[in-house]
């Protein structure tokens, strides 16, 4: 049976099951079933191929879901693979810490999207809303991404509106391959290992390139360059610089790292040398700026100090309180049937209530008034009030003797209603009430 104790137990069990489900969800990888444009993505626009390529080359590679700050103390090469511009703008503090980390000897590989972070400029404070702003925060002030070819540099792979191409019935996404353009590439410096006859497959509509709008700042030294040609135009496709004691490798066209383009011609060679120009393995692929961080899950706070300790303390305290209450109160009492009075018992109770001396005058007044109203209905009079004298006059025209008895019985009952409560005897009230009811009910007793 559902009672307060059982309901409380059900709520506690439900809360524990929900908490356990959230914790289990934290243990599963946030791969979005391979649908994302990240290193878990298995679609054409994903980057799973690059991650698997590194593992196939015995180059240790792992994914990082936490904010990059937590990993800056490790001897790793951090890779930002086409991070989301809006997340870069909102979480720009980590970029500044990366810059200090690189100057102190850190290794960073960056491949940015050419798009700007739309709408972020309306937020208070300084937010990097373009690739140039992001590169400036990383220490490459003056380095720009420019478009070479027929587009404006804002194109993504030909997804035909990702939100419109979900086939909800079958669970797959329609994707049409983007047109490609073969291009000869030249390399120098740390990229010289790519060879003199490198051929890359680039997006046909446009390809992003690098250029300096100003002279590089002091302390920035070029380590290597990769140039490609589109028609008769030469573009800087990738470059690596030494910044302070560390190094940064930048790839202008992030689409070369997607599953669609990575396996074409010498594109995987460029991807591996781009990472190698930043630093040796192990490689740490950042997924925080892809929105896969567990910061979006409230249960993630349980893994952080002191929230986890606080939650454990509250849970133990609540458990001890419930256990102590159960031991002290003992088992629940047996359910008792509700005792409802019968009509006879109700009448006996009301009779006992009105049998006292204080109530006898009140009973006399109520009987007098009720009898007059009953006589009015029996005589079918039109008087608006049940006046005893008026009713006696109507009755007198029909039965003079009955009218005389009515006046006498009504007078006796009215005298009792006005008498002091202490002077009214019970038998006297009963006789007067019985006589008055015989007169009003036409000789019938109730």
BARO-924773 format. One line per 8 residues: their letters; for each residue x, y, z of C-alpha. Coordinates in pm, whole numbers, plus 50000, padded with zeros to 5 digits. Example, Ala and Ser with C-alpha at 12.3 -4.5 7.8 and 13.67 -1.06 7.14 Angstrom:
<pts>
as = 51230 49550 50780 | 51367 49894 50714
</pts>
This chain:
<pts>
xxxxxxxx = 50000 50000 50000 | 50124 50347 49912 | 50191 50551 50223 | 50433 50826 50320 | 50708 50580 50416 | 50685 50385 50089 | 50669 50706 49885 | 50986 50836 50051
xxxxxxxx = 51164 50508 49981 | 51054 50518 49616 | 51186 50872 49573 | 51521 50779 49726 | 51554 50475 49499 | 51461 50686 49194 | 51724 50948 49282 | 51992 50681 49327
xxxxxxxx = 51903 50516 48993 | 51916 50854 48816 | 52254 50932 48970 | 52387 50590 48871 | 52262 50640 48513 | 52444 50974 48489 | 52765 50822 48620 | 52741 50538 48368
xxxxxxxx = 52688 50798 48096 | 53013 50965 48200 | 53202 50640 48140 | 53081 50607 47780 | 53273 50799 47510 | 53081 51103 47374 | 53111 50983 47015 | 52762 51093 46900
xxxxxxxx = 52741 50761 46714 | 53008 50882 46473 | 52795 51171 46344 | 53012 51460 46467 | 53284 51657 46288 | 53547 51554 46542 | 53796 51273 46590 | 53508 51037 46675
xxxxxxxx = 53325 51119 46350 | 53312 50844 46090 | 53125 51047 45826 | 53302 51228 45543 | 53332 51548 45748 | 53464 51367 46057 | 53830 51321 46159 | 53835 50961 46277
xxxxxxxx = 54072 50865 45994 | 54348 51093 46128 | 54322 50943 46475 | 54336 50588 46337 | 54623 50683 46104 | 54837 50794 46398 | 54765 50470 46582 | 54853 50270 46270
xxxxxxxx = 55189 50452 46256 | 55251 50357 46622 | 55228 50723 46719 | 55049 50741 47057 | 54734 50953 47022 | 54459 51017 47270 | 54158 51244 47295 | 54120 51515 47555
xxxxxxxx = 53771 51602 47678 | 53874 51831 47963 | 53972 52197 47924 | 54321 52218 47770 | 54459 52382 48082 | 54451 52046 48262 | 54690 51894 48004 | 54943 52175 47958
xxxxxxxx = 55182 52031 48211 | 55228 51703 48022 | 55501 51640 47759 | 55257 51609 47470 | 55189 51775 47136 | 54845 51932 47156 | 54639 51932 46834 | 54343 52164 46771
xxxxxxxx = 54160 52003 46478 | 53909 52254 46336 | 53771 52372 46671 | 53426 52532 46677 | 53468 52914 46642 | 53195 52992 46896 | 53362 52775 47160 | 53699 52937 47090
xxxxxxxx = 53539 53276 47142 | 53361 53182 47464 | 53655 52993 47617 | 53935 53223 47505 | 54112 53223 47843 | 54253 52879 47767 | 54405 53012 47443 | 54606 53270 47634
xxxxxxxx = 54736 52999 47867 | 54832 52791 47564 | 55037 53085 47436 | 55232 53104 47762 | 55269 52726 47757 | 55412 52732 47402 | 55657 53009 47487 | 55774 52798 47777
xxxxxxxx = 55843 52495 47554 | 55501 52358 47463 | 55412 52208 47124 | 55089 52301 46943 | 54935 52205 46607 | 54646 52421 46487 | 54401 52384 46198 | 54131 52650 46215
xxxxxxxx = 53802 52691 46033 | 53784 53006 45819 | 53444 53104 45958 | 53393 53374 46218 | 53209 53321 46546 | 52872 53473 46459 | 52696 53669 46733 | 52983 53655 46983
xxxxxxxx = 53072 54022 46922 | 52758 54118 47115 | 52888 53964 47437 | 53065 54185 47693 | 53443 54161 47712 | 53702 54065 47453 | 53629 53752 47250 | 53824 53627 46946
xxxxxxxx = 53563 53623 46670 | 53785 53539 46371 | 54073 53301 46295 | 54312 53597 46300 | 54204 53681 46657 | 54262 53320 46764 | 54610 53309 46608 | 54695 53639 46775
xxxxxxxx = 54598 53497 47115 | 54824 53199 47045 | 55119 53432 46983 | 55107 53461 46601 | 54990 53820 46581 | 54951 53929 46218 | 54900 53582 46066 | 54585 53560 45852
xxxxxxxx = 54377 53297 45676 | 54293 53402 45321 | 54079 53232 45057 | 54233 53119 44729 | 54002 53005 44450 | 53638 53068 44364 | 53487 53099 44715 | 53508 53342 45002
xxxxxxxx = 53673 53105 45248 | 53357 53040 45449 | 53256 52717 45281 | 53231 52391 45467 | 53218 52046 45302 | 52914 52006 45082 | 52676 51887 45354 | 52370 52047 45188
xxxxxxxx = 52246 52176 45523 | 52336 51919 45786 | 52016 51972 45985 | 51809 51906 45672 | 51989 51591 45558 | 51920 51365 45851 | 51715 51074 45721 | 51522 51023 46043
xxxxxxxx = 51358 50704 45928 | 51684 50519 45859 | 51926 50715 46078 | 52185 50813 45815 | 52304 51144 45670 | 52309 51215 45296 | 52646 51350 45183 | 52773 51441 44839
xxxxxxxx = 53152 51446 44786 | 53298 51792 44735 | 53472 51862 44401 | 53851 51831 44427 | 54153 51983 44262 | 54493 51817 44233 | 54783 52044 44324 | 55158 52008 44328
xxxxxxxx = 55315 52110 44657 | 55659 52229 44751 | 55804 52194 45099 | 56105 52315 45289 | 56248 52310 45638 | 56084 52058 45870 | 55843 51969 45589 | 56121 51871 45347
xxxxxxxx = 56065 51503 45426 | 55744 51516 45221 | 55953 51487 44903 | 55981 51697 44587 | 55690 51539 44398 | 55410 51577 44650 | 55059 51595 44503 | 54772 51712 44722
xxxxxxxx = 54397 51697 44665 | 54239 52032 44762 | 53874 52149 44769 | 53783 52285 44428 | 53557 52574 44529 | 53816 52745 44751 | 54118 52670 44963 | 54237 52862 45265
xxxxxxxx = 54595 52986 45276 | 54823 53167 45519 | 54987 53507 45492 | 55140 53764 45724 | 54976 54106 45729 | 55269 54242 45930 | 55622 54136 45998 | 55638 53849 46250
xxxxxxxx = 55716 53959 46601 | 56057 53909 46753 | 56109 53559 46887 | 55915 53393 46601 | 56137 53185 46370 | 56019 52993 46065 | 56084 52618 46089 | 55924 52501 45765
xxxxxxxx = 55673 52585 45491 | 55443 52398 45252 | 55332 52581 44938 | 55071 52464 44688 | 54953 52600 44356 | 54598 52656 44237 | 54620 52729 43868 | 54885 52996 43843
xxxxxxxx = 54847 53118 44202 | 55077 53003 44480 | 54951 52975 44836 | 55105 52898 45175 | 54916 52589 45287 | 55102 52497 45607 | 55384 52636 45814 | 55565 52582 46141
xxxxxxxx = 55724 52846 46361 | 55932 52843 46674 | 55769 53072 46930 | 55991 53126 47231 | 56105 52786 47351 | 55813 52602 47190 | 55668 52551 46843 | 55339 52602 46660
xxxxxxxx = 55241 52428 46337 | 54947 52579 46144 | 54745 52414 45865 | 54541 52662 45664 | 54293 52419 45507 | 54132 52215 45786 | 53927 52008 45539 | 54241 51815 45444
xxxxxxxx = 54213 51644 45784 | 53858 51515 45725 | 53782 51156 45635 | 53689 51264 45283 | 54022 51426 45193 | 54274 51254 45421 | 54311 50940 45211 | 54364 51117 44876
xxxxxxxx = 54709 51123 44714 | 54967 51271 44953 | 54720 51436 45191 | 54800 51190 45475 | 55169 51268 45430 | 55097 51636 45478 | 54882 51566 45786 | 55153 51357 45952
xxxxxxxx = 55429 51607 45874 | 55208 51892 45996 | 55176 51719 46333 | 55543 51623 46335 | 55645 51984 46266 | 55474 52085 46590 | 55646 51818 46795 | 55700 51445 46849
xxxxxxxx = 55435 51209 46987 | 55240 51146 47200 | 54967 51354 47037 | 54675 51488 47235 | 54372 51563 47017 | 54161 51832 47178 | 53784 51765 47187 | 53699 52034 47440
xxxxxxxx = 53660 52290 47162 | 53437 52046 46972 | 53180 52063 47251 | 53239 51707 47374 | 53354 51812 47718 | 53174 51657 48012 | 53133 52008 48149 | 52789 52002 47988
xxxxxxxx = 52689 51711 48214 | 52593 51811 48571 | 52732 51483 48700 | 53078 51596 48585 | 53092 51811 48898 | 53109 51490 49102 | 53456 51432 48957 | 53582 51773 49069
xxxxxxxx = 53699 51873 49416 | 53522 51962 49643 | 53187 51890 49473 | 53231 51513 49475 | 53325 51511 49844 | 53033 51739 49925 | 52787 51516 49738 | 52923 51206 49915
xxxxxxxx = 52890 51376 50253 | 52531 51478 50184 | 52443 51127 50064 | 52598 50959 50371 | 52434 51206 50608 | 52095 51152 50447 | 52138 50776 50455 | 52232 50777 50824
xxxxxxxx = 51938 51004 50906 | 51691 50774 50728 | 51844 50463 50887 | 51835 50616 51235 | 51474 50725 51187 | 51374 50374 51079 | 51541 50212 51380 | 51396 50460 51631
xxxxxxxx = 51042 50462 51497 | 51025 50090 51444 | 50800 49909 51196 | 50495 50092 51060 | 50165 50055 51244 | 49894 49834 51104 | 49635 50009 50895 | 49312 50079 51089
xxxxxxxx = 48971 50080 50929 | 48789 50411 50940 | 48501 50400 51189 | 48196 50566 51033 | 47878 50622 51241 | 47543 50488 51134 | 47237 50712 51113 | 47104 50581 51445
xxxxxxxx = 47437 50654 51614 | 47440 51003 51464 | 47090 51071 51597 | 47187 50940 51941 | 47490 51168 51941 | 47282 51470 51844 | 47025 51384 52107 | 47296 51364 52369
xxxxxxxx = 47425 51703 52254 | 47088 51876 52288 | 46969 51697 52602 | 47141 51940 52835 | 46952 52223 53010 | 47135 52491 52815 | 46993 52364 52487 | 46626 52318 52586
xxxxxxxx = 46517 52678 52519 | 46694 52663 52181 | 46515 52335 52099 | 46181 52489 52191 | 46237 52786 51957 | 46348 52562 51671 | 46049 52328 51716 | 45810 52624 51721
xxxxxxxx = 45952 52774 51405 | 45979 52442 51221 | 45625 52343 51311 | 45489 52672 51180 | 45666 52623 50847 | 45535 52268 50821 | 45178 52389 50891 | 45215 52664 50630
xxxxxxxx = 45301 52408 50364 | 45012 52182 50472 | 44761 52467 50458 | 44910 52602 50131 | 44895 52958 50254 | 45053 53250 50067 | 45193 53424 50374 | 45559 53504 50336
xxxxxxxx = 45622 53431 50703 | 45521 53135 50917 | 45337 53337 51183 | 45152 53123 51438 | 44854 53361 51477 | 44803 53399 51101 | 44818 53024 51055 | 44572 52972 51341
xxxxxxxx = 44333 53215 51170 | 44348 53020 50844 | 44301 52691 51029 | 44009 52836 51227 | 43803 52879 50912 | 43839 52508 50849 | 43848 52359 51199 | 43790 52596 51497
xxxxxxxx = 43874 52329 51757 | 44205 52244 51589 | 44290 52614 51574 | 44224 52648 51947 | 44448 52348 52023 | 44720 52499 51797 | 44709 52831 51986 | 44730 52651 52321
xxxxxxxx = 45017 52418 52220 | 45207 52703 52050 | 45168 52922 52355 | 45306 52647 52582 | 45607 52594 52352 | 45668 52971 52316 | 45662 53007 52696 | 45928 52739 52729
xxxxxxxx = 46140 52908 52458 | 46142 53231 52659 | 46185 53068 53001 | 46525 53049 53176 | 46719 52738 53076 | 46751 52616 53436 | 46370 52610 53488 | 46283 52388 53191
xxxxxxxx = 46235 52021 53269 | 46298 51758 53004 | 45955 51588 53036 | 45781 51925 53019 | 45960 52007 52693 | 45881 51664 52548 | 45507 51693 52624 | 45485 52045 52479
xxxxxxxx = 45677 51947 52167 | 45463 51636 52110 | 45137 51830 52144 | 45252 52106 51909 | 45364 51855 51644 | 45025 51677 51658 | 44858 52012 51586 | 45090 52111 51302
xxxxxx = 45098 51768 51137 | 44722 51716 51153 | 44714 51452 51420 | 45016 51266 51278 | 45327 51215 51487 | 45672 51245 51331
</pts>
